């Protein structure tokens, strides 16, 4: 047995040559070259890349000892990715029609090339239909933009001035200190046109809500006249 070292494209590959007199002396992926009485790789098999031929195109799978094309090279469509076809004249994998490998292949400014599907898809917040948007959004097909449904939001701009957008539920919620209706107020209050909870007539939160000579009973929230003891 002897070891041969080959220098390929600046890299060093080592192959071990075993003497033989029959195929049984060799590994399953080898045969016995009786002229040289050494084990050599069977056609399509390899120990190092040079066993496969052109090392710029081929590589040797060390687990299977089979020759395979390097990425981008091919002999048939099966040697390429699903989104590619083999140009058998050049021996190179090329894009299938309708697929992409960079944003340059996308014709619309609101699209990008998805590196997993190799298809041009809408950017975040952009859309072709509502399926491209979040559950609380609909697609503005004219502008190709996802927009919040009525009552839902992505920012405070989607809500009334007296509301704010809840980022967890994407719903407009009443700001602290404001009200949407009486349900947002205490029992003795009502929601005025400025969306503030204020006491009903004769009711109060502070003494200033009452007339001259009255005070606010903080338990009943009614205006009362002091009694002399």
C-alpha positions in Angstrom: 0.0 0.0 0.0 1.2 3.5 -0.8 -0.1 7.0 -0.4 -0.3 9.5 -3.3 -0.7 13.2 -2.7 -2.2 15.4 -5.4 -2.1 19.2 -5.5 -5.4 20.5 -6.9 -6.3 24.2 -7.3 -4.1 25.1 -4.3 -5.6 22.3 -2.1 -4.0 19.1 -1.1 -5.9 15.8 -1.5 -4.5 12.4 -0.3 -5.5 9.0 -1.8 -4.5 5.6 -0.4 -3.8 3.0 -3.0 -4.2 -0.7 -2.0 -2.6 -3.6 -3.8 -5.0 -6.3 -4.9 -5.3 -9.5 -6.9 -9.2 -9.5 -7.1 -12.2 -7.4 -6.4 -12.5 -8.9 -2.9 -9.4 -7.2 -1.9 -11.0 -3.8 -2.5 -13.8 -1.7 -1.1 -17.4 -2.0 -2.5 -16.9 1.2 -4.5 -13.6 0.0 -6.0 -12.5 -2.6 -8.5 -9.1 -4.3 -8.9 -7.1 -2.9 -11.8 -5.3 -6.1 -12.7 -2.8 -4.4 -14.9 -1.5 -2.3 -12.0 -2.8 -4.7 -9.3 -4.2 -1.8 -7.3 -7.7 -0.9 -6.1 -9.2 2.0 -8.0 -12.6 3.8 -7.9 -15.4 2.3 -10.1 -16.8 4.7 -12.7 -19.0 7.3 -10.9 -17.3 6.6 -7.6 -14.3 8.4 -6.1 -11.9 8.8 -3.3 -10.9 12.3 -4.2 -12.4 14.9 -6.5 -9.9 14.3 -9.3 -11.3 10.8 -9.6 -14.4 12.5 -11.0 -12.7 14.5 -13.7 -12.9 18.3 -13.9 -12.4 19.4 -10.3 -14.0 22.8 -11.1 -17.3 21.0 -11.7 -17.2 17.9 -9.6 -16.7 17.0 -6.0 -16.4 13.7 -4.2 -18.9 12.9 -1.5 -16.7 11.3 1.3 -19.7 9.5 2.8 -20.9 7.7 -0.3 -17.7 7.9 -2.4 -19.8 9.1 -5.3 -19.1 11.9 -7.7 -21.5 14.8 -7.7 -21.7 18.1 -9.4 -20.7 21.2 -7.5 -23.5 23.7 -6.9 -24.5 25.3 -10.2 -23.2 22.6 -12.5 -25.3 20.0 -14.1 -25.9 17.3 -16.7 -29.7 17.2 -16.4 -32.5 19.0 -14.5 -32.1 16.5 -11.6 -28.7 18.0 -10.8 -30.2 21.4 -10.2 -32.5 22.9 -7.5 -36.3 22.7 -8.1 -36.4 26.3 -9.2 -33.7 25.7 -11.9 -33.3 23.9 -15.2 -30.1 22.5 -16.7 -28.6 24.2 -19.7 -27.0 21.0 -21.1 -24.9 23.0 -23.6 -23.1 25.0 -21.0 -23.6 22.4 -18.2 -24.9 25.1 -15.9 -28.1 25.4 -13.8 -30.3 28.3 -15.0 -33.4 29.9 -13.5 -36.8 28.5 -14.5 -39.2 31.0 -15.9 -41.1 32.8 -13.2 -38.4 32.2 -10.5 -35.7 34.5 -9.1 -32.3 34.4 -7.3 -32.1 38.1 -6.5 -34.3 41.2 -6.2 -33.2 42.2 -9.7 -35.5 39.6 -11.2 -38.6 41.2 -9.5 -40.3 43.7 -11.8 -42.4 45.5 -9.0 -40.8 47.8 -6.5 -43.0 46.4 -3.7 -41.6 42.9 -4.2 -38.5 41.0 -3.2 -36.9 37.7 -4.0 -37.7 35.1 -1.3 -34.5 33.1 -1.0 -36.4 30.1 0.3 -39.1 29.9 -2.5 -37.1 31.8 -5.1 -40.3 33.6 -6.0 -41.0 37.3 -6.1 -43.2 38.1 -3.1 -44.6 41.2 -1.5 -42.4 43.1 0.9 -43.6 43.3 4.5 -46.8 45.5 4.6 -47.3 45.1 0.8 -49.7 42.7 -0.9 -51.4 41.3 -3.9 -54.4 40.2 -1.9 -55.5 40.0 1.7 -53.8 36.6 2.2 -50.5 38.5 2.1 -51.6 40.7 5.1 -52.1 40.0 8.8 -55.4 38.8 10.1 -56.4 42.3 11.2 -55.6 43.8 7.8 -57.0 43.9 4.3 -55.2 44.6 1.0 -55.6 47.9 -0.8 -55.3 46.3 -4.3 -54.7 49.7 -5.9 -51.7 50.7 -3.8 -50.7 47.1 -3.0 -50.6 48.0 0.7 -51.9 46.2 3.8 -54.3 48.4 5.7 -55.9 47.9 9.1 -59.6 46.8 9.1 -62.1 49.2 10.7 -61.6 49.1 14.5 -58.2 47.5 14.1 -54.8 49.3 13.9 -51.1 49.2 13.3 -50.4 52.6 14.8 -52.1 55.4 16.6 -52.8 57.0 13.2 -55.4 54.3 12.6 -57.3 55.3 15.8 -59.4 58.3 16.9 -57.5 61.1 18.6 -58.8 59.9 22.0 -57.6 56.4 21.4 -54.2 54.6 21.1 -53.3 51.4 19.3 -52.8 48.3 21.5 -49.7 46.6 19.9 -50.7 43.2 21.3 -54.2 43.0 20.1 -54.0 45.6 17.2 -57.2 47.2 18.4 -57.8 50.8 19.3 -58.2 51.4 23.0 -59.3 54.4 24.9 -56.4 56.5 26.2 -56.1 57.0 29.9 -58.2 59.9 31.1 -60.5 59.7 28.0 -63.8 57.8 27.2 -65.6 56.3 24.3 -69.0 56.2 26.0 -70.5 56.0 29.5 -69.2 52.5 30.0 -65.7 53.9 30.3 -66.9 56.3 33.1 -67.9 55.8 36.8 -71.6 55.4 37.6 -72.0 59.1 38.6 -70.3 60.3 35.4 -71.0 60.7 31.7 -68.8 60.9 28.6 -68.9 64.4 27.2 -68.3 65.6 23.6 -64.6 66.0 24.4 -64.4 62.4 25.3 -63.8 63.1 29.0 -65.7 61.6 32.0 -67.3 64.4 34.0 -69.8 64.2 36.9 -73.5 64.3 36.1 -75.6 67.2 37.5 -75.6 67.2 41.2 -72.7 64.7 41.3 -69.0 65.3 41.8 -65.5 64.2 42.1 -64.0 67.3 43.7 -65.4 70.2 45.7 -64.8 72.4 42.7 -67.6 70.4 40.9 -70.1 71.8 43.4 -71.7 75.2 43.9 -70.8 77.9 46.3 -71.1 76.7 49.9 -71.2 73.0 49.0 -68.6 70.3 49.2 -68.2 66.9 47.5 -69.0 63.8 49.5 -66.2 61.5 48.4 -68.3 58.4 49.3 -71.6 59.2 47.6 -70.1 61.7 45.0 -72.9 64.1 45.7 -72.7 67.8 46.4 -73.8 68.6 50.0 -74.2 71.6 52.3 -72.1 71.4 55.4 -74.2 71.0 58.6 -73.5 72.8 61.9 -72.9 70.5 64.8 
